[in-house]
Amino acid sequence: MQVEGNHITVQKAMTFCNPKEWVKLYADDLFKFAYSKVSDSALAQDLVQDTFLSGLQAMAQFRGDSSEKTWLLAILKNKIIDHYRKAAKTAVALDSITNSDSDPDHLFFNEKGHWHKEMAPKAWTHDANDHLNQNEFTRILRACMDKLTGIGKTLFQQKYLEEKKSADICKDLAITSSNYWVIIHRAKLQLRVCLEKNWFGN
């Protein structure tokens, strides 16, 4: 605080914790936030490390308008958005050039976009009211969902488990609507391949 004539000016405290303390003070909370967004432990750790590195490089820009933790969290959010933006572009690019038999689109559809006869949806052969079947199906469904990778897994979880609106997902992850629908489509097909093999095919 400074006294200038009859005026009192309150100066903002420019405190900055030693970056060596960041890991101890903030790593756990940042990791939990990152993991909640990407559902991948190794990726979440990488994003937190990148956040700390960017924080070190941008220390001079920290003005103390918010807490240090909030500042680092903002950096992490930008890292997550950048990750999803790049992942969406990569997924769509791969979708446009993949022509192998392992591509779920080619497994299920012909060149005209119609179902292959042998891959068309089958009637439910299990008793849906059987609690044992329900429990087994839930177990297999979760196992198949765990096999989804990258942004497809995240989009599917947010859309169908967290029941978020598609527009909100696109906004949160900074991806276009067209990219979103391509990725969701492929995730559904990958999930169906797994379910056909492990549940409906039994």
C-alpha positions as CSV (number, residue, x, y, z in Angstrom):
1,M,0.0,0.0,0.0
2,Q,1.3,3.5,-1.0
3,V,0.3,6.9,0.2
4,E,0.3,9.6,-2.5
5,G,-0.9,12.9,-1.2
6,N,-4.3,12.3,0.2
7,H,-4.9,9.2,-1.8
8,I,-4.1,5.6,-0.7
9,T,-3.2,3.2,-3.5
10,V,-3.4,-0.5,-2.8
11,Q,-0.9,-2.5,-4.9
12,K,-1.8,-6.0,-5.9
13,A,0.5,-8.6,-4.3
14,M,2.5,-10.3,-7.0
15,T,3.2,-13.5,-5.2
16,F,4.4,-16.5,-7.1
17,C,5.1,-19.8,-5.6
18,N,8.4,-21.5,-6.3
19,P,7.7,-23.7,-9.4
20,K,9.5,-26.5,-7.7
21,E,6.4,-26.7,-5.4
22,W,3.9,-27.0,-8.3
23,V,4.0,-30.8,-8.4
24,K,3.4,-31.1,-4.7
25,L,0.7,-28.4,-4.6
26,Y,-1.2,-28.9,-7.8
27,A,-0.3,-32.1,-9.6
28,D,-3.0,-34.3,-8.1
29,D,-5.9,-31.8,-8.7
30,L,-4.7,-31.0,-12.3
31,F,-4.3,-34.7,-13.0
32,K,-7.9,-35.5,-11.8
33,F,-9.2,-32.7,-13.9
34,A,-7.3,-33.9,-17.0
35,Y,-8.3,-37.5,-16.5
36,S,-12.0,-36.6,-16.2
37,K,-11.7,-35.0,-19.7
38,V,-9.5,-37.6,-21.5
39,S,-10.1,-40.9,-19.6
40,D,-6.5,-41.9,-20.2
41,S,-4.0,-41.9,-17.4
42,A,-0.9,-41.6,-19.4
43,L,-2.3,-38.8,-21.6
44,A,-3.5,-37.0,-18.5
45,Q,0.0,-37.1,-17.0
46,D,1.5,-35.8,-20.2
47,L,-1.0,-32.9,-20.3
48,V,-0.2,-31.9,-16.7
49,Q,3.6,-32.0,-17.5
50,D,3.0,-29.9,-20.6
51,T,1.0,-27.5,-18.4
52,F,3.8,-27.1,-15.9
53,L,6.3,-26.5,-18.8
54,S,4.1,-23.9,-20.4
55,G,3.6,-22.3,-16.9
56,L,7.4,-22.0,-16.5
57,Q,7.7,-20.4,-19.9
58,A,4.9,-18.0,-19.2
59,M,5.8,-17.0,-15.7
60,A,6.4,-13.4,-16.7
61,Q,2.8,-13.2,-17.9
62,F,1.3,-14.1,-14.6
63,R,-0.3,-11.0,-13.1
64,G,-1.9,-12.3,-10.0
65,D,-5.4,-11.7,-11.2
66,S,-6.3,-15.2,-10.1
67,S,-4.7,-17.8,-7.9
68,E,-1.7,-19.7,-9.2
69,K,-3.8,-22.9,-9.3
70,T,-6.5,-21.2,-11.4
71,W,-3.9,-19.9,-13.8
72,L,-2.4,-23.3,-14.2
73,L,-5.8,-24.9,-14.7
74,A,-6.6,-22.4,-17.5
75,I,-3.4,-23.5,-19.2
76,L,-4.4,-27.1,-18.8
77,K,-7.8,-26.5,-20.3
78,N,-6.2,-25.0,-23.4
79,K,-3.9,-28.0,-23.6
80,I,-6.9,-30.4,-23.5
81,I,-8.7,-28.4,-26.2
82,D,-5.6,-28.4,-28.4
83,H,-5.4,-32.2,-27.9
84,Y,-9.0,-32.8,-29.0
85,R,-8.8,-30.4,-31.9
86,K,-5.7,-32.3,-33.2
87,A,-7.3,-35.7,-32.5
88,A,-10.5,-34.8,-34.3
89,K,-8.6,-33.6,-37.4
90,T,-6.5,-36.8,-37.4
91,A,-9.5,-39.1,-36.9
92,V,-11.4,-37.5,-39.8
93,A,-8.3,-37.5,-42.0
94,L,-7.8,-41.3,-41.3
95,D,-11.4,-41.9,-42.0
96,S,-11.2,-40.4,-45.4
97,I,-8.2,-42.5,-46.5
98,T,-8.8,-45.8,-44.8
99,N,-9.8,-48.5,-47.3
100,S,-8.7,-51.7,-45.5
101,D,-11.0,-54.6,-44.5
102,S,-10.3,-53.8,-40.9
103,D,-12.2,-50.5,-41.2
104,P,-15.6,-50.9,-39.5
105,D,-17.4,-49.0,-42.3
106,H,-16.2,-51.6,-44.8
107,L,-17.0,-54.5,-42.5
108,F,-20.7,-53.4,-42.3
109,F,-21.5,-51.5,-45.5
110,N,-21.0,-52.0,-49.2
111,E,-19.8,-49.2,-51.5
112,K,-23.4,-47.9,-51.8
113,G,-23.7,-47.6,-48.0
114,H,-26.1,-50.5,-47.5
115,W,-25.6,-53.2,-44.9
116,H,-23.8,-56.4,-45.9
117,K,-26.4,-59.1,-45.6
118,E,-24.4,-61.1,-43.1
119,M,-23.6,-58.0,-41.0
120,A,-27.1,-56.5,-40.8
121,P,-28.5,-56.0,-37.3
122,K,-29.7,-59.2,-35.7
123,A,-32.7,-59.8,-33.5
124,W,-32.1,-59.9,-29.8
125,T,-31.6,-63.6,-28.9
126,H,-31.3,-63.2,-25.2
127,D,-34.0,-62.7,-22.7
128,A,-33.8,-59.0,-21.8
129,N,-35.7,-59.6,-18.6
130,D,-33.2,-62.1,-17.3
131,H,-31.1,-60.4,-14.7
132,L,-28.2,-62.7,-15.3
133,N,-28.2,-61.8,-19.0
134,Q,-28.5,-58.1,-18.0
135,N,-25.5,-58.3,-15.8
136,E,-23.4,-60.2,-18.3
137,F,-24.4,-57.7,-21.1
138,T,-23.4,-54.8,-18.9
139,R,-20.1,-56.4,-18.2
140,I,-19.4,-57.0,-21.9
141,L,-20.6,-53.6,-22.9
142,R,-18.2,-51.9,-20.5
143,A,-15.4,-54.1,-21.7
144,C,-16.1,-53.2,-25.3
145,M,-16.3,-49.5,-24.4
146,D,-12.9,-49.8,-22.7
147,K,-11.5,-51.0,-26.1
148,L,-12.6,-47.7,-27.8
149,T,-9.6,-45.5,-28.1
150,G,-8.7,-41.8,-28.2
151,I,-11.3,-39.2,-28.9
152,G,-13.9,-41.7,-30.0
153,K,-14.0,-43.1,-26.5
154,T,-14.4,-39.7,-24.9
155,L,-17.1,-38.6,-27.3
156,F,-19.1,-41.8,-26.8
157,Q,-18.8,-41.5,-23.0
158,Q,-19.9,-37.9,-22.9
159,K,-22.8,-38.4,-25.3
160,Y,-24.2,-41.7,-24.0
161,L,-23.1,-42.0,-20.4
162,E,-23.0,-38.4,-19.3
163,E,-25.9,-37.5,-21.6
164,K,-24.3,-34.3,-22.7
165,K,-25.8,-32.5,-25.7
166,S,-23.8,-32.8,-29.0
167,A,-23.5,-29.1,-29.4
168,D,-22.1,-28.8,-25.9
169,I,-19.5,-31.5,-26.5
170,C,-18.4,-29.8,-29.7
171,K,-18.1,-26.5,-27.9
172,D,-16.2,-27.9,-24.9
173,L,-13.7,-29.9,-27.1
174,A,-13.4,-27.2,-29.8
175,I,-14.3,-29.6,-32.6
176,T,-16.7,-29.1,-35.6
177,S,-20.1,-30.7,-35.8
178,S,-19.1,-32.7,-38.9
179,N,-15.9,-34.0,-37.2
180,Y,-18.0,-35.0,-34.2
181,W,-20.5,-37.0,-36.2
182,V,-17.8,-38.8,-38.1
183,I,-16.0,-39.8,-34.9
184,I,-19.2,-40.8,-33.1
185,H,-20.2,-42.9,-36.1
186,R,-17.0,-44.8,-36.1
187,A,-17.0,-45.3,-32.4
188,K,-20.5,-46.9,-32.6
189,L,-19.4,-49.2,-35.4
190,Q,-16.3,-50.3,-33.4
191,L,-18.5,-50.9,-30.4
192,R,-20.9,-53.0,-32.5
193,V,-18.0,-55.1,-33.8
194,C,-17.1,-56.0,-30.3
195,L,-20.7,-56.6,-29.2
196,E,-21.4,-58.8,-32.2
197,K,-18.4,-60.9,-31.4
198,N,-18.8,-61.2,-27.6
199,W,-22.5,-61.0,-27.0
200,F,-24.9,-61.3,-30.0
201,G,-22.7,-63.9,-31.6
202,N,-22.9,-66.2,-28.6
